[in-house]
Amino acid sequence: MQYIRGLFLRPNVSLRSGYTPKIHFRCRFSSFREVCNVLVQKFGDPLVVRLRQLHINQFLRLPVMPQNVPLIHMLISKWDMKTESFIIKGRSLKFSTEEVAILIGMPNRGIIFDVGSAKSTGKTSNDIRHDIERLDSSTRLDDVVKCFLLYLLSNIFYPMANFRIPVSIFELLNTPELFNQYNWPESIRGFLVEEFNVVATKQAKGLGLGYINGLVMILIIWFLEHTTIHAVQDDLSRPRFTRWDGNFIYTEKEVINIFADLEEHEILTELQGITDAEKDLLLHLSPPTSPIKEPSPSRVPCPTTAESTQTTPASPVGMSSPPEHDSPTPTPVRPVLFTSTSHPDSSAQPESTNVDDQANFVLLNKSIFELFNKYNFIQKKVAEVEATNQIQEHRIHFLEDSMFDLEKENSNLKEEIKKKDHFLMQFFEDQFPSYLKNYKKEMCAPSSVSPTASEETTLSEYEVDTSILSGIAQRVQRRNDRKRKLVSTPFTTGVRKKKIKKKVLSEDSTLVASAGDRPDEVPEKAAVHTTTPASQPPPEPTPTSPIVIPEPHEQEDVPVIDQPVVKEAVVYEVDENIEIPRAPAAEMLDYPGRALISEDKRVIIDNALKQFKFKNDSIFEFGNISINRSQLDELLMAEELDNNHIDAFAHLLTQKESAFPGRNQPFLFVSSFHWLYYKQYNDSNTKTFVSNIDKTIIRNINLIFVPIIYEKHWTLLLCNLLKKRWEFYDSLPKKTHKAILPEVISHFYKDTDDAFDIDITKWPIKGFRNVPTQNNSVDCGMYLCKYIEVLIQKEPIKWYRYLDWHSNMPLYRAEFAYDLLCTKIQ
């Protein structure tokens, strides 16, 4: 057991039970070494000599090394596809072909072997092992070599996840003498790089890594050679994979600690102690058994003498006479000859090499065959791409036809809807003529802004515009008003008056209740008929009964209350002792965002729902903003938001910005009541809502947000002071929503004209089509809030990142409610 940097390296034992590998591969040194031991015992030195000629005898000494899956997974997770290197501790360590050649002891030269992945045989690598175990002394040595090559290629060089052997490996075994003509380091490295890139792509997408093919175990040798944390067993042994015993295994926790504690001086960017034999592997020469030889840069060939030339056997292609003017041009199949450049007319014979013509032709034919295979492969790929393009074109045409059919079908459906709406309107007109007449008048009420082209068409008494009765936008604009309305009934809610002791002159004296100054004021108590019997019971009030007002001389101490001008108030008595029971609220709400919000936030919301038991319990108050329990329920249960919700969100956002100044752009939010009181309540005195805006504030901000409620729909108007323009954001795009913008801008500028040095009403208005839009009729208020949250950012806005708002809207509502409750807790 070795001790390395605080870790006791256990002998080769399996990982702890219950460990789930994060990556899988079939490359196993231990099983291959067992097969090698069997072959050496059966066939001895003749097999070793034959394998030495093919430069693969070193694999008989492959170390019995466990897979070490945690270490392999850690290394692959640090793979960089762009540089094709491993990034360890911020340093880029190349995984080059030269290093692979040195690690496995094979020359880095020759033809690239393309294993391919399209075809595989029915024979598995396990079948090859069984065939090798059945070999005996009567088997020809050539057949033994072929079996060894097949097992080496299928289990070490190119082990596949499906245990199948590619057809290209069997084709190679037809000419085993050409095994040395291939550049195996480059072929192995190129195949592994493709596998690493596939795994890195899966890891970036968060997918399962699955299997990785190829000589994956070489990564362990590569890691040991590039670090100094592990002791070398035999420093002089070559190739490099024989220097390590590998009789250890790392757990996942140990691997994490190794990489975390790895110091800079323990990382080696290059392989150390490269020998001359290893340098020869990197020379771009033909292998020793190749028929073509070129002079090595480290060796200078001796000039050929005349005597030596005469004793050399004649060869039809290996010798040539001095060049003459009438000599024919050499054929392309002849080898390259080196002649003297200083004495072109000398009679000395040119320097040549011993060339085997037959091997030359075999090599040439093999190269041509490889080129034809690659050409056919490219042609096939081009044909597949063209076929794919053709299929895509057909699909595009089909989609275009489908779109045309859908548009036609949509048009037909609209016509049918119009007919049905017309039928329904006709039915209501016949059955409920008075109601329908009032409805038409309300729908045809003139607008205070200049009419658009679509608004110029008005409804006559007997004609109904059916275009307003369909679509999400039309349903949104016809939503019921949430504000309490005053109605002339005996049960009209009146403003509660403080009880004043008065001298009652008669038992018939009554109190006159009048409506509040503001339509949105909600009284604390509703006046009801007194239940205390009088000596002479007064007649029950009816809506049509006249108001009886005593003569002035009969009520000397009773103040006279002015009567409403428009509507007649009903005279009734108010009993101060009667308490109207408050409407209870549910202690538990199964709101849509409950399953999406975190556990701690869910607990706070649930506790608040139990604490505030009545609908008028106050949750949040600030200035003119007031959120009660019923409004909290509306927020959680995916209902429409009102002005209090919008202003509360802006206030919370301002508080967050004050906690982290400078994180976002400085901005200003105009209260939504500024436009509401002007437009809906016809109140021109709205300067109090923008009294804080002056020149100093305008100089220190970039954005001004103006929320707009129009046709029961929320939109956002942004004054961009940096770009000197207005920006309009609409979650339910409609042309009529833009018609109100000139009036909004004019009203805002009228109340804040002393804060601006220029006329902002002349700035252009820019709309945006690529912003997220709602897919229902209730989320327009939340979309306005989310628009503000994004627009205040300093970095450029990419709206395509926020197109999933509609699916996360329940979560946003729950988080908004949580923020409101946090202010209550504080």
C-alpha positions in Angstrom: 0.0 0.0 0.0 1.5 3.3 -1.1 1.1 6.7 0.6 0.9 9.6 -1.7 0.0 13.2 -0.6 -2.2 12.2 2.3 -3.9 9.2 0.5 -3.3 5.6 1.1 -3.6 4.0 -2.3 -5.4 0.7 -1.8 -4.4 -2.4 -3.9 -6.5 -3.2 -7.0 -9.9 -3.8 -5.4 -13.3 -3.0 -6.7 -15.0 0.3 -5.7 -17.3 0.4 -2.7 -20.7 -1.2 -3.2 -23.4 1.2 -4.2 -21.1 3.3 -6.4 -22.8 4.4 -9.6 -20.3 5.1 -12.4 -20.9 8.4 -14.1 -19.3 7.1 -17.3 -18.7 3.7 -18.9 -16.1 2.2 -21.2 -15.0 -1.2 -22.3 -11.3 -0.8 -22.5 -9.8 -3.2 -19.9 -6.1 -3.8 -19.6 -6.5 -6.7 -17.1 -8.5 -9.0 -19.4 -6.2 -8.3 -22.3 -3.2 -9.1 -20.2 -4.7 -12.5 -19.3 -5.1 -13.4 -23.0 -1.5 -12.3 -23.7 -0.2 -14.6 -20.9 -2.1 -17.5 -22.4 -0.6 -16.9 -25.9 3.0 -16.5 -24.6 2.7 -19.8 -22.7 1.4 -21.6 -25.8 3.6 -20.2 -28.5 6.6 -18.6 -26.7 9.4 -16.7 -28.5 8.3 -17.2 -32.1 5.2 -15.2 -31.4 7.1 -12.5 -29.6 9.6 -12.1 -32.5 6.8 -11.9 -35.1 5.0 -9.3 -33.0 8.2 -7.3 -32.6 8.4 -7.0 -36.4 5.0 -5.4 -36.3 6.0 -3.1 -33.4 3.3 -4.4 -31.1 5.2 -6.9 -28.9 5.2 -4.3 -26.1 1.4 -4.9 -25.6 2.2 -8.3 -24.3 3.5 -6.5 -21.2 0.5 -4.3 -20.8 0.1 -3.6 -17.0 -2.8 -5.1 -15.1 -4.4 -1.7 -14.4 -8.0 -1.2 -13.1 -10.3 1.1 -14.9 -10.3 3.8 -12.2 -13.6 5.2 -13.4 -13.7 8.3 -11.1 -10.2 9.4 -12.4 -11.3 9.0 -16.0 -14.5 10.9 -15.4 -12.6 13.8 -13.7 -10.1 14.0 -16.6 -12.8 14.0 -19.3 -14.8 16.6 -17.4 -11.8 19.0 -17.9 -11.6 18.4 -21.7 -11.6 21.6 -23.8 -13.0 21.0 -27.3 -11.6 24.2 -28.8 -7.9 23.6 -27.9 -8.2 19.8 -27.7 -6.5 19.8 -24.4 -7.2 19.2 -20.7 -7.5 22.3 -18.5 -6.1 21.4 -15.1 -5.7 24.1 -12.5 -6.0 26.8 -15.2 -3.2 25.2 -17.3 -3.7 23.7 -20.7 -2.1 20.3 -21.2 -2.1 19.1 -24.8 -3.2 15.6 -25.7 -1.0 15.3 -28.8 -0.3 12.6 -31.3 3.4 12.7 -30.3 2.6 11.9 -26.7 0.4 9.0 -27.7 3.2 7.6 -29.8 5.6 7.8 -26.9 3.1 6.3 -24.4 2.3 3.2 -26.6 5.7 2.9 -28.3 4.5 3.1 -31.9 5.9 5.3 -34.7 4.0 8.5 -35.5 3.9 8.1 -39.3 1.9 6.4 -42.0 -1.7 6.3 -43.2 -4.6 7.2 -40.9 -6.8 4.3 -40.1 -10.5 5.1 -40.3 -12.3 2.5 -38.2 -15.7 3.8 -39.2 -18.9 3.3 -37.3 -21.5 2.5 -39.9 -20.9 -1.2 -40.2 -20.2 -3.9 -37.7 -20.0 -7.6 -37.8 -22.0 -10.1 -35.9 -18.9 -11.3 -34.1 -18.1 -9.8 -30.7 -14.9 -9.2 -28.9 -15.8 -12.0 -26.4 -16.0 -14.4 -29.3 -12.4 -13.5 -30.3 -11.2 -14.3 -26.8 -12.8 -17.7 -26.9 -11.2 -18.4 -30.3 -7.8 -17.5 -28.9 -8.3 -19.7 -25.9 -9.0 -22.6 -28.2 -5.7 -22.2 -30.2 -3.2 -25.0 -29.8 0.4 -25.8 -31.0 -1.0 -27.1 -34.3 -2.2 -23.6 -35.3 -0.2 -21.7 -37.9 1.7 -18.8 -36.5 0.2 -16.5 -39.1 -3.3 -17.3 -37.8 -2.1 -16.7 -34.2 -0.8 -13.3 -35.2 -4.1 -12.5 -36.9 -6.1 -13.5 -33.8 -3.8 -11.3 -31.7 -4.2 -8.3 -34.0 -7.9 -8.8 -34.0 -8.1 -8.9 -30.2 -5.7 -5.9 -29.9 -7.8 -3.8 -32.2 -11.2 -4.8 -30.9 -10.4 -4.7 -27.2 -7.6 -2.1 -26.7 -7.5 0.3 -29.7 -11.2 0.4 -30.6 -13.4 -1.3 -28.0 -17.0 -0.5 -28.8 -19.9 -0.1 -26.4 -22.0 -2.7 -28.2 -19.1 -5.3 -28.1 -19.3 -5.5 -31.9 -16.2 -5.4 -34.2 -16.2 -2.9 -37.1 -15.9 -4.3 -40.6 -12.8 -2.2 -41.3 -10.8 -4.2 -38.7 -11.6 -7.5 -40.5 -10.6 -5.9 -43.8 -7.3 -4.9 -42.4 -6.6 -8.5 -41.4 -6.7 -9.5 -45.0 -3.3 -7.9 -45.4 -1.6 -8.0 -42.0 1.8 -7.2 -43.6 0.5 -3.6 -44.1 -0.2 -3.1 -40.4 2.9 -1.0 -40.0 1.9 1.3 -42.9 -0.7 2.9 -40.6 -0.1 5.8 -38.2 -1.7 4.2 -35.1 -0.9 7.0 -32.6 -2.7 9.5 -34.8 -5.6 7.2 -35.6 -6.1 6.3 -31.9 -5.8 10.0 -30.8 -8.2 11.2 -33.5 -10.8 8.6 -32.5 -10.5 9.5 -28.8 -10.8 13.3 -29.5 -14.1 12.7 -31.3 -15.3 10.6 -28.3 -14.2 13.3 -25.8 -16.1 16.0 -27.8 -19.2 13.9 -27.7 -19.0 13.4 -24.0 -18.2 17.1 -23.4 -21.3 18.1 -25.4 -23.5 15.8 -23.3 -22.0 17.1 -20.1 -22.7 20.7 -21.2 -26.3 19.9 -21.9 -26.7 18.0 -18.6 -27.3 14.7 -20.2 -26.1 11.3 -19.2 -22.6 10.6 -20.4 -23.2 6.9 -21.3 -20.4 4.9 -23.0 -17.1 6.2 -24.4 -15.3 4.1 -27.0 -11.6 3.7 -27.8 -8.3 3.4 -25.8 -9.7 5.3 -22.8 -7.2 3.8 -20.4 -4.4 5.7 -22.0 -5.7 8.8 -20.1 -4.5 7.2 -16.8 -1.0 6.8 -18.2 -1.1 10.3 -19.6 -2.2 11.7 -16.2 0.6 9.9 -14.4 3.2 11.1 -16.9 2.0 14.8 -16.5 2.0 14.8 -12.7 4.5 14.0 -10.0 2.0 12.8 -7.4 2.6 9.1 -8.1 5.9 7.2 -8.0 7.3 5.5 -11.1 7.8 1.8 -10.8 10.6 1.5 -13.4 11.9 4.7 -14.9 14.0 3.0 -17.6 11.2 0.8 -18.9 9.8 1.6 -22.3 7.3 2.2 -23.7 5.8 4.5 -21.1 2.8 2.5 -20.1 5.2 -0.2 -18.8 6.7 2.2 -16.2 3.6 2.1 -14.0 2.3 -0.8 -12.1 -1.2 0.6 -11.8 -2.0 -1.7 -8.9 -4.1 0.9 -7.2 -7.6 2.5 -7.4 -8.9 6.0 -6.6 -12.3 6.6 -5.0 -14.4 9.5 -6.1 -13.7 11.5 -3.0 -9.9 10.9 -3.3 -10.0 12.0 -7.0 -11.7 15.3 -5.9 -9.1 15.8 -3.2 -6.2 15.1 -5.6 -7.3 17.7 -8.1 -8.2 20.2 -5.4 -4.8 19.9 -3.7 -2.8 19.7 -6.9 0.0 22.3 -6.9 1.5 24.1 -9.8 4.9 22.5 -9.5 3.4 19.0 -9.6 1.9 19.6 -13.1 4.2 18.8 -16.1 3.3 20.4 -19.4 5.6 18.1 -21.3 6.8 14.5 -21.0 10.1 14.2 -19.2 13.2 12.2 -20.0 12.5 11.4 -23.7 15.1 8.9 -25.0 16.6 8.7 -28.5 14.5 5.7 -29.3 11.4 7.7 -28.5 12.6 10.5 -30.6 13.0 8.1 -33.5 9.3 7.3 -33.1 8.5 10.9 -33.8 10.5 11.2 -37.1 8.3 11.4 -40.1 10.0 8.4 -41.8 8.6 5.2 -43.2 8.6 2.4 -40.7 11.7 0.0 -40.8 9.7 -2.6 -42.7 8.5 -0.1 -45.3 9.8 -0.6 -48.8 10.6 3.1 -49.2 13.4 4.6 -47.0 14.5 8.2 -46.7 17.7 9.4 -45.1 17.3 10.3 -41.4 18.3 13.9 -40.5 20.6 12.6 -37.8 22.4 10.3 -40.2 24.3 11.4 -43.3 24.6 8.6 -45.9 28.0 7.8 -47.3 28.5 8.4 -51.0 28.4 5.3 -53.1 31.7 4.2 -54.7 32.2 2.7 -58.0 33.3 -0.6 -56.5 30.3 -0.8 -54.3 28.1 0.0 -57.2 29.5 -2.9 -59.2 29.0 -5.4 -56.5 25.4 -4.4 -55.9 22.9 -6.7 -57.7 21.3 -5.1 -60.7 17.7 -4.1 -60.3 15.4 -2.9 -63.0 14.2 0.0 -60.9 16.8 0.5 -58.2 19.7 1.7 -60.5 19.9 4.4 -63.2 22.6 5.5 -65.5 23.9 9.1 -65.7 21.3 11.4 -67.3 21.6 11.8 -71.1 19.8 14.1 -73.4 18.1 11.3 -75.3 17.1 9.3 -72.3 13.4 8.8 -71.7 11.5 10.4 -68.8 11.4 8.1 -65.7 8.0 6.6 -65.0 6.1 7.7 -61.9 6.4 4.3 -60.3 10.2 4.6 -60.0 11.6 5.6 -56.6 13.1 9.0 -56.0 16.8 9.0 -56.9 19.4 11.4 -55.4 22.0 12.7 -57.9 24.9 15.0 -57.3 24.1 18.7 -57.7 27.8 19.8 -57.8 28.8 17.5 -60.7 25.8 16.9 -62.9 28.0 15.5 -65.7 30.0 13.1 -63.5 29.9 9.5 -64.2 29.3 8.5 -60.6 26.2 6.4 -60.0 23.3 8.2 -58.1 22.6 7.2 -54.5 19.7 4.8 -54.3 18.0 2.6 -51.7 17.1 -1.0 -51.8 13.5 -1.0 -53.0 11.2 -3.9 -53.4 9.0 -3.4 -56.4 6.3 -5.7 -55.3 6.0 -3.9 -51.9 6.0 -0.6 -53.7 3.1 -1.6 -55.9 1.2 -3.1 -52.9 1.6 0.2 -51.0 0.6 2.2 -54.0 -2.5 0.1 -54.6 -3.4 0.3 -50.9 -3.1 4.1 -51.0 -5.3 4.3 -54.1 -7.8 1.9 -52.5 -7.9 4.2 -49.4 -8.4 7.3 -51.6 -11.2 5.6 -53.5 -12.8 4.6 -50.2 -12.6 8.1 -48.9 -13.9 9.5 -52.2 -16.9 7.1 -52.1 -17.5 8.0 -48.5 -17.6 11.7 -49.3 -19.8 11.1 -52.3 -22.2 9.1 -50.1 -22.2 11.9 -47.5 -22.9 14.5 -50.2 -25.8 12.4 -51.5 -27.2 12.1 -47.9 -27.0 15.8 -47.4 -28.7 16.5 -50.7 -31.4 14.0 -49.8 -31.8 15.6 -46.4 -32.1 19.1 -48.0 -34.7 17.8 -50.4 -36.7 16.3 -47.5 -36.5 19.6 -45.6 -37.7 21.5 -48.7 -40.7 19.2 -48.9 -41.4 19.7 -45.2 -41.2 23.5 -45.7 -43.6 23.3 -48.6 -45.9 21.1 -46.5 -45.7 23.6 -43.6 -46.5 26.5 -45.8 -49.5 24.7 -47.2 -50.6 23.8 -43.7 -50.3 27.4 -42.6 -52.4 28.5 -45.6 -55.0 25.9 -44.7 -55.0 27.0 -41.0 -55.4 30.7 -42.0 -58.3 29.8 -44.2 -59.8 27.7 -41.4 -59.2 30.5 -38.9 -61.0 32.9 -41.2 -63.9 30.5 -41.5 -64.1 30.1 -37.7 -64.1 33.9 -37.3 -67.1 34.1 -39.7 -68.9 31.4 -37.8 -68.2 33.2 -34.5 -69.5 36.4 -35.9 -72.7 34.7 -37.0 -73.2 33.1 -33.6 -72.5 36.4 -31.8 -75.0 38.1 -34.1 -77.6 35.4 -33.3 -77.0 35.7 -29.6 -77.2 39.5 -29.7 -80.4 39.2 -31.6 -81.7 36.8 -29.1 -80.8 39.1 -26.2 -82.3 42.0 -28.0 -85.6 40.2 -28.3 -85.6 38.9 -24.7 -83.9 41.7 -22.8 -84.3 44.9 -24.9 -83.8 47.3 -22.0 -80.5 45.7 -20.8 -79.1 45.5 -24.3 -80.0 49.1 -25.0 -77.9 50.3 -22.0 -75.1 47.9 -23.0 -74.9 49.4 -26.5 -74.8 52.9 -25.1 -71.9 52.0 -22.8 -70.0 50.3 -25.6 -70.5 53.3 -27.9 -69.4 55.9 -25.3 -67.2 58.5 -27.0 -63.4 58.4 -26.1 -61.5 61.4 -24.9 -58.7 60.8 -27.3 -58.7 61.2 -31.0 -60.4 58.1 -32.5 -58.5 55.6 -34.5 -59.6 54.0 -37.7 -61.1 51.0 -35.8 -62.9 53.3 -33.3 -64.6 55.5 -35.9 -67.2 52.8 -36.4 -70.0 53.2 -33.8 -72.8 51.0 -32.9 -76.3 52.0 -33.8 -79.2 51.2 -31.6 -79.9 48.0 -33.5 -76.5 47.1 -34.8 -73.7 45.4 -32.7 -70.1 45.3 -33.7 -69.4 41.6 -33.2 -65.6 42.1 -33.6 -65.4 43.2 -30.0 -67.0 40.0 -28.8 -64.2 37.5 -29.5 -60.5 37.1 -28.8 -58.4 37.4 -25.7 -57.9 41.1 -26.0 -61.7 41.7 -26.3 -62.4 39.6 -23.3 -59.8 41.5 -21.3 -61.4 44.8 -22.2 -64.8 43.6 -21.1 -63.7 42.4 -17.7 -65.9 43.4 -14.8 -64.7 46.5 -12.9 -63.4 45.6 -9.5 -64.2 48.9 -7.9 -67.2 49.1 -5.7 -70.1 50.9 -7.4 -72.7 53.1 -5.8 -76.3 52.0 -6.5 -79.5 53.7 -5.6 -81.2 51.1 -3.4 -82.4 51.0 0.2 -79.2 49.2 1.1 -76.8 51.7 -0.3 -73.5 51.7 1.6 -72.9 55.1 3.0 -69.8 56.9 4.6 -69.8 56.3 8.3 -70.3 59.5 10.3 -69.0 60.0 13.8 -71.8 59.8 16.3 -72.7 63.3 17.7 -75.1 63.8 20.5 -78.1 65.7 19.1 -81.4 66.9 20.4 -83.9 64.7 18.7 -87.1 66.7 18.1 -89.2 63.9 16.8 -89.2 60.2 16.6 -89.3 60.3 12.8 -86.0 62.2 12.5 -83.5 60.3 10.4 -79.9 60.7 9.2 -79.1 61.3 5.6 -76.1 59.4 4.2 -74.3 60.7 1.2 -71.8 59.1 -1.0 -68.0 59.7 -0.5 -66.0 62.1 -2.4 -64.0 59.4 -4.1 -65.6 56.5 -5.9 -62.9 54.1 -4.6 -63.3 55.0 -0.9 -64.5 52.0 1.0 -66.4 52.7 4.2 -65.4 50.9 7.4 -69.0 50.0 8.2 -72.2 49.7 6.2 -75.3 51.4 7.4 -78.2 49.1 8.0 -81.8 49.6 9.1 -82.2 49.9 12.9 -83.7 47.0 14.7 -84.8 49.0 17.8 -88.5 49.5 17.7 -89.8 53.1 18.2 -93.0 54.2 19.8 -94.3 55.2 16.4 -92.4 53.1 13.8 -91.4 55.2 10.8 -92.5 53.9 7.4 -90.0 51.7 5.6 -87.9 53.7 3.2 -88.3 52.9 -0.5 -86.2 54.1 -3.4 -89.1 56.1 -4.7 -90.3 57.6 -1.5 -89.7 61.4 -1.2 -87.1 62.7 1.2 -88.7 64.3 4.3 -86.7 67.2 5.5 -88.0 69.0 8.7 -88.5 72.7 8.7 -85.4 74.7 9.9 -87.2 75.9 13.1 -87.9 72.3 14.1 -84.2 71.2 14.2 -82.3 73.9 15.8 -79.4 71.7 17.0 -79.4 69.2 14.1 -76.9 70.2 11.3 -78.3 70.0 7.8 -76.4 67.6 5.5 -76.3 68.6 1.8 -78.2 66.3 -0.5 -76.6 64.7 -3.5 -77.1 66.5 -6.7 -77.3 63.6 -9.1 -78.8 60.7 -7.2 -81.2 60.9 -4.4 -80.1 59.3 -1.1 -82.4 57.1 0.8 -83.3 58.3 4.4 -82.6 55.6 7.0 -81.4 55.3 10.5 -77.9 54.2 11.5 -77.4 52.1 14.6 -73.9 52.6 15.9 -74.1 49.6 18.2 -74.5 47.0 15.4 -71.2 45.6 14.1 -71.3 44.2 10.6 -69.5 40.8 10.6 -66.3 41.0 8.5 -66.0 38.6 5.6 -63.7 35.7 6.6 -60.9 34.5 4.4 -59.7 31.0 3.8 -56.9 29.8 6.1 -55.5 27.6 3.4 -55.1 28.4 -0.3 -54.0 25.9 -2.9 -52.5 28.6 -5.1 -50.8 27.6 -8.4 -47.3 28.7 -7.3 -47.4 26.7 -4.0 -45.6 23.7 -5.5 -43.0 25.9 -7.3 -41.8 28.1 -4.4 -39.2 27.1 -1.9 -40.1 25.4 1.3 -39.2 28.4 3.6 -41.2 30.8 1.6 -44.1 28.5 1.4 -44.2 28.2 5.2 -44.2 32.0 5.6 -47.1 32.4 3.2 -49.1 29.6 4.8 -48.6 31.1 8.3 -49.7 34.5 7.0 -52.9 33.1 5.5 -53.7 31.6 8.9 -52.8 34.9 10.7 -54.9 37.3 8.5 -58.3 35.6 8.8 -60.5 38.4 7.3 -60.5 39.8 3.8 -60.0 43.4 4.9 -57.0 42.7 7.2 -54.2 44.9 6.2 -51.1 43.2 4.8 -49.0 46.1 3.3 -49.4 49.9 3.6 -47.2 52.7 2.3 -48.4 56.1 1.4 -51.5 55.7 -0.8 -50.7 52.0 -1.3 -52.8 49.5 0.6 -52.8 45.7 0.2 -55.3 43.7 2.3 -55.9 40.0 2.6 -58.4 39.8 -0.3 -55.8 41.5 -2.6 -53.2 39.0 -1.4 -55.6 36.2 -2.4 -56.1 37.8 -5.8 -52.3 37.9 -6.3 -51.8 34.2 -5.3 -54.8 32.8 -7.1 -53.8 34.2 -10.6 -56.4 36.9 -10.7 -56.1 40.5 -12.1 -53.9 43.0 -10.4 -55.0 46.5 -9.4 -53.2 49.8 -8.9 -52.2 48.9 -5.3 -50.4 45.7 -6.6 -48.5 47.6 -9.3 -47.4 50.4 -6.9 -46.5 47.9 -4.2 -44.3 46.0 -6.6 -42.5 49.2 -7.7 -42.0 50.2 -4.0 -40.5 46.8 -3.2 -38.2 47.0 -6.3 -37.0 50.5 -5.1 -36.2 49.1 -1.7 -34.1 46.3 -3.2 -32.2 48.8 -5.4 -31.5 51.0 -2.3 -30.0 48.0 -0.6 -27.6 47.4 -3.6 -26.9 50.8 -5.1 -25.3 50.9 -8.6 -26.3 47.4 -9.5 -28.9 48.6 -12.1 -29.8 51.8 -13.9 -31.3 54.6 -11.8 -35.0 54.9 -12.5 -38.2 56.6 -11.4 -41.7 55.1 -11.1 -44.8 57.2 -11.5 -47.7 56.0 -9.4 -50.4 54.3 -11.4 -53.0 56.4 -9.5 -51.7 59.5 -11.5 -53.3 58.3 -14.6 -56.2 56.4 -12.9 -57.6 59.5 -11.1 -57.3 61.6 -14.2 -58.8 59.3 -16.7 -61.3 57.1 -14.8 -62.4 59.6 -12.1 -62.0 62.8 -14.2 -59.8 64.4 -11.6 -57.5 67.0 -13.1 -55.8 67.7 -9.8 -53.2 64.9 -9.9 -50.0 66.8 -9.4 -49.7 65.4 -5.9 -48.7 62.0 -7.4 -45.7 63.5 -9.2 -44.8 66.4 -6.9 -41.5 64.7 -6.1 -40.2 65.0 -9.7 -37.9 68.0 -10.2 -34.9 68.8 -12.3 -32.5 67.4 -9.8 -34.1 64.0 -10.0 -34.4 64.0 -13.8 -30.6 64.7 -14.1 -29.8 61.7 -11.9 -32.0 59.0 -13.5 -32.1 57.2 -16.9 -35.6 55.8 -17.0 -39.1 56.9 -16.0 -41.8 54.2 -15.9 -45.4 55.2 -16.4 -47.9 52.4 -15.9 -51.1 52.7 -17.9 -54.5 51.0 -17.2 -56.7 51.3 -20.3 -59.6 49.2 -21.4 -59.1 47.0 -18.3 -55.6 46.2 -19.5 -52.1 47.1 -18.1 -49.4 48.4 -20.4 -46.1 50.1 -19.7 -44.8 53.4 -21.0 -41.1 54.0 -20.6 -39.4 57.5 -20.9 -35.8 56.7 -21.9 -33.9 59.9 -21.0 -30.7 58.6 -22.5 -32.1 57.7 -25.9 -34.6 60.6 -25.8 -37.5 58.5 -26.8 -40.6 56.8 -25.4 -40.9 53.0 -25.4 -44.1 51.1 -25.2 -44.4 47.5 -23.9 -47.6 45.6 -24.3 -48.1 42.0 -23.2 -51.3 41.8 -25.3 -50.4 43.7 -28.4 -53.3 45.7 -29.8 -53.4 48.9 -31.9 -56.1 50.5 -29.7 -53.8 50.3 -26.7 -51.4 52.7 -28.4 -54.1 55.3 -29.1 -54.1 56.5 -25.5 -50.3 57.2 -25.4 -50.4 60.8 -26.7 -52.8 61.8 -23.9 -50.8 59.9 -21.3 -47.6 61.7 -22.3 -49.3 65.1 -22.5 -50.9 64.7 -19.1 -47.6 63.6 -17.5 -45.7 66.5 -19.1 -48.4 68.9 -18.0 -47.9 68.0 -14.3 -44.1 67.8 -14.5 -43.2 70.5 -17.2 -41.0 72.4 -14.7 -38.7 69.3 -14.3 -37.7 69.1 -18.0 -35.6 71.4 -20.0 -37.1 70.1 -23.3 -40.5 69.2 -24.6 -40.7 65.4 -24.1 -44.0 65.2 -25.8 -42.2 65.5 -29.2 -40.1 62.5 -28.6 -40.8 59.5 -30.9 -42.7 56.4 -29.5 -41.1 53.0 -30.2 -42.9 49.8 -29.8 -41.4 46.3 -29.4 -42.7 43.1 -30.9 -40.2 40.6 -29.6 -41.0 41.0 -25.9 -42.7 38.2 -23.9 -46.5 38.2 -24.2 -49.2 36.7 -22.1 -51.4 33.7 -23.1 -54.3 34.4 -20.8 -56.4 37.4 -19.8 -55.3 38.0 -16.2 -51.4 38.3 -16.2 -51.0 41.7 -17.8 -50.2 43.4 -14.5 -47.5 40.8 -13.6 -46.0 41.2 -17.1 -45.8 45.0 -16.5 -43.9 44.3 -13.3 -41.5 41.8 -15.0 -40.9 44.3 -17.8 -39.7 46.9 -15.2 -37.5 44.3 -13.5 -35.7 43.5 -16.8 -35.5 47.1 -18.2 -33.6 48.5 -15.3 -30.6 46.2 -16.0 -27.4 47.7 -17.2 -26.4 44.9 -19.6 -28.1 44.7 -23.1 -31.5 43.0 -22.9 -32.0 39.8 -24.8 -35.8 39.2 -24.7 -35.6 35.7 -26.1 -34.3 34.6 -22.7 -37.6 35.6 -21.0 -40.1 33.9 -23.4 -41.0 31.3 -20.7 -42.6 33.9 -18.4 -46.1 32.4 -18.9 -45.0 29.0 -17.5 -43.3 30.6 -14.5 -46.0 33.2 -13.7 -47.4 31.3 -10.7 -43.9 31.3 -9.2 -43.5 35.1 -9.8 -46.8 35.7 -8.1 -45.9 33.6 -5.1 -42.6 35.4 -4.8 -44.3 38.8 -5.0 -46.7 37.8 -2.2 -43.7 36.6 -0.1 -42.0 39.9 -0.5 -45.1 41.7 0.7 -45.4 39.5 3.7 -41.7 40.0 4.6 -42.4 43.8 4.9 -45.2 43.0 7.2 -43.0 40.7 9.3 -40.3 43.4 9.5 
